[in-house]
Amino acid sequence: MFSNAEIGIDLGTANTLVYSKNKGIVYNEPSVVALDIETKTVLAVGQEAKNMIGKTPGKIVAVRPLKDGVIADFDVTTSMLKQIMKKATRTLGFTLKKPNVVVCTPSGSTSVERRAIQDAVRNCGAKHVHLIEEPVAAAIGSDLPVEEPVANVVVDIGGGTTEVAIISYGGVVSCHSIRVGGDQLDEDIIHHVRKRYNLLIGERTAEQIKMEIGYALVEHPEMTMEIRGRDLVSGLPKTIELQSTEIQKALKESLLHILEAIRATLEDCPPELSGDIVDRGVILTGGGSLLNGMQEWLSEEIVVPVYLAPNPLESVAIGTGRSLAVIDKIQKVK
């Protein structure tokens, strides 16, 4: 069934990854596109475009065409996918005539949103486009036995969405998808710094703060970080020092939303599978799971073992690629 012309795409809000069976991850860059507003031409894609965020002249704009895991701007997404396919095929060292593509979608996405993803990938020259739900892909990529009749609980904290799913026998038994993820945590930090210090900071600075001194709701040694931004009163550049405890408070509300989604999913679990969850625990994937203290905090709150996937950032893409082998079984179960 496998041929060179089969690839899996994790079309994420924050990053887009392409997986090939033979070479593994062949493309992993931010889902950002730099556009010339006047001519509508794509100037850069991925890391190069992300480096331009907040630093471009008026006629160039760096945009994220995906919002909350689904397509917000169809034309820009299609242009981005075409560039990604070109880069990926160069890495693979062959020309994809008409590849078979599997793309993952958030389990909470509507049929219109799913159709948009299918159309965008088809416009890039794909022969067949299969869609797979993100939690199922994350479970396959985390080496969980998804085809067996045992409960596999996956918490995938991505850029735009957090997906919590109980998977058994190749299908989703219970699932909750909320539009809170890494981007929302960045927004919380921007809002906090603006409100408390009258200082305006950009998305990239907020992300850096989150990665360095952001903590889940656990006790930790106090850390500090110097950041720069624009003073909203004087309009001049200004440097301030932030503490990790205040960032922790700023993130509290969003983290509690994630916890609520996990609890709601576990409450919907059939009693037969609940025993499996106590034995097998919960697997964390996605970039948000790398927040300091996340694993420790969740295991304390839900009183079930919580494990981090082997490659949290890549597990959805790896699962999407691997799912080509079992896509028929998974779709039959659906």
N, C-alpha and C positions, 0 to 999 in steps of 0.2 A: 504494500500500500504506500510505503514511504518513497518519495523521490526527492531529489534535491530541491524541487520546486514546491516545497511545503514549509511555510513559516508561521510562527505564532506572534501576534502583536499585543502588547499590553499598552493600550492607548490610555495613559493616565493623565490626570489633571496636572500633576507636577512633572512627571517624566514619562517618556515613551520608550519602550524597550522592544527589541525584535529578537526573537529566539529561533535558531535553526537547529534541527536535530543533530547535524554533523558538527557544527562549530559552536553550539551553545549560544550565549548572548553575543549578537553581532552589532547591536546598536543600543546605546543607553545614554540618552541625553534629555535635557529639559524640554517640555512641551511648550516651547516659546518660538514665535515667528516674528522677525523684523520686517515690516512692510514699508514701502514708499507709498504714502497716502495718495499722491497725485497720479502715479502710473499704476498703482495696485500691484506692483511687482514684489516678489519675495526676495529680500536682500540677504537674509541669513536665517538659519534654523538651528535649534538646539542650544548648546552651550554658548556659541558665538552670539546668538540673539539674546540669551539671558544676560550676558555681560553688558548688553546695551540698555537694559531696563533702567529707566530714570535718568539716562545720560544722553539721549538722542536729541537732535535738532527738531524743529517743528514739523518738517515734512516726513520724518521717519518715526514710526511708532512700533514699539515692541509689545506684542499682544500674546495672550494665552487663549488659543481658540477653544479650549475645553474648560467647562465650568462644572464643578461638582460631578466629575467623571463622565459627563455627556457633552455632545457637541453644541457649542454656543454660536460659533460662526462656521457655517458649512463650507463656504468657498475657501476660507483660510485653512481649515482643517485638511481639505482635499489637496491644496498646494503643499502643505506641510508633509502630508503622507507621501506625495510624489517624491519630494526631496529625500525623505527617510528611506523609501524603497530604493532610490538610486544609490544612496550611501551604503545601505545594507547589501545590495547586490555586488557592489564593488568589493566589500569585505569578503563576501562569499566566493568571489572569483569566478562567477558565471553569470550569464544573463538569464534572468527569470522571464520566461516567455509569458506564461499565464500561471502564476503560482496559486496553490490552494492556501487560503489564509484562515486562521482561527483568530478571532478578536474577542477579548473579554469585555463584558459590559457590567455595570453595577446591577445587582439583583433588583434594585428599586426603580430601574429605568422603565419608561413607558414604551409602548410599541412604536410610537413616532420616533423616539430617541434611538431605539434599536435600528429602525429602518434607516435613519440618517447615518449611523455608523456603517451599516452594510453598503449603502450607496457610495459613501466617501471612499471606502476601500475598493469597491468595484470600479469606481472612476479611475483608480490608479492602475487598472489592468489586471485585477485578480480574477481568476477563473471561477472558483467557488469560495464563498465567504460563509464560514460557520461562526456562530456566536456562542460563547460559553459564559456562564455566570462567574463573576469575579471570585466569590468565595470558593467555588468548586475548583477553579484554576489555582487559587492560592493553596488549597488542600493538596492538590496533585503535586504542585511545586514544592510543598513541604514534606514530601514523601509519606503522606498519610494513605492508608488503605481505603480509598473512597469507594471502591466497588464492593467492599465487604459490608455485611449488615451490622456494623458497629457504629457508634456515634463518634464522629470527628467534629470537634468544635473549632471553628476558625474565626479569629478576630483580625480583620484586615483594615488597618488604619492607614488610609491613603492620603493623598493631598486634598481631594475634594470631598470624599465620603469615607464613612466607617461602616464596614459590612460585618455583621455578626451572623454566622450561619452554623446550623447543625446539619452535617452531611452524613447520609447513610445510604448504602446500596446505590451509589452513583448519582443520587439526587438530593435536593435541599429539603430537609424535613421541616425546619423552622428557620426563619430568617428575619432580621431587622436591618434596614439600611438607613442611616441618618446622614444628612449633609453637613457633617462636622468632621474635619480632618486637619491635616497639617496647616492648610491655608488659613483655617479659622483660628488656629493657635497663633499664627503670625499676626492676624488681624487683632486678636486680643492684646498682643504685646504693643502694636502700633497705637491702639486706642488708649492703653494704660499710660504709655510714655507721653502721649499728647495731653491727656487729662491731668496727669500729675505734674509734669515738668514743662508744659506748654512747648514741647519740642516735637517737630515733625520728622519722622524717620521713614525710610523706604522699606519695601518688601524684603530686599536682600539683607538689610541690617537686622530686621526683625527675625529673619530665619537664622541668622548667625547667633543672635541672642538666645533663641530657643535651643539651638544645638549646644551652645557652650554652657549656659547657666539656667536653662529651663529644666524644671523638675516636676515629676508627678507628685501627688499629695503624700509624700513620705518625709520623715525627718532626714536632714542631710547637713553636712558642714556648710556654713555660709560661704558663698562665693561672690566675687564682684567682677564687673566688667565695665570698661570705659567705652562709651559710644558717642558718635558725633551725629548731629542733625541740624535742622534749621529752627532757630528760636522764633516762635509765632508772634511774640511781642515786638522784638527788635528787627526781625527778619534777617538777622546775622547768623553765621555758623556758630555752634556752641557744643561744648563737650560736657557730658555728665557721667556719673558713675551709677550703675544699677546693681542692686543686690538680688541674689537668687531667690530669696524669700518673697520679695514683692512680685517677681515674675511668676512664682508659684501661685500666688493669690490671683494674679491676672488670668492664669490658665484654668483656675478651679472650676468655673461654670462649664466650660466646654468639656473638661475631663469627666465631670459628673454626668453629662449627657451621654458620653461614651459608655460609662459604667451602667447607666440606666438601660441602654440598648442591649448590653450583654445580659443584664438581669432579666429583661423582658423576653429575650430569646430563650434563656434557660428555663423560664417559667412555662414557655409554650412546649417544652420538650416532652414527648411521650414518656411515661414512667419507666417503660422497659429500657429506654436508652439512657435514662438518668444515671443508672448504675455504672454504665460505661464511662460517663463523663467524670465521675469521681475517680475511677481507675486511671483513665487516659489523660485527663486534664484538658486544658485549652491551649491552642497554638496561636501565638501572636505573629502577624506578618505586616508588611507595609512599613513605610518610612517612619510613621508616627509611633510605631512600637519601639523605636530606638530612643525615645525620650527618656532621659535619666530617671531611673526608679520606677518606670512603668510596670515592668514585670512584677516587681516586689509589691507595689501598691495594689494591683489587680488581684494577686493571689491572696492578699490580706482581706480584700473586700468580698470576694466571691467564695472564699474558703475552698478553693479547688486548685490543684497544681496548675501553674501557668508556665508555659515554655516558649522560648523564642525560636522561630523557624531558623533553619541553617543559613539561608540567605534572605532575610526579611525584605530587602529592597527588590530582589529579583524573583522571589518565589512565584508571583502571579505570572510573569513572563515565561518562566521555566514551565510552569503548569500549563500555560496556554499552548506552548509548543508540544509538550508531551501529550496533551489531550488529543492530538491528532490520531494517536493510536487507539484511543478508547472513545472517540467522539460518537461513533455509531451506538455504542452501548449506552452512553450518557443520554443521547437524544431519544433512544427507545424508552428509557426510564421516564423521561419527561412526558 
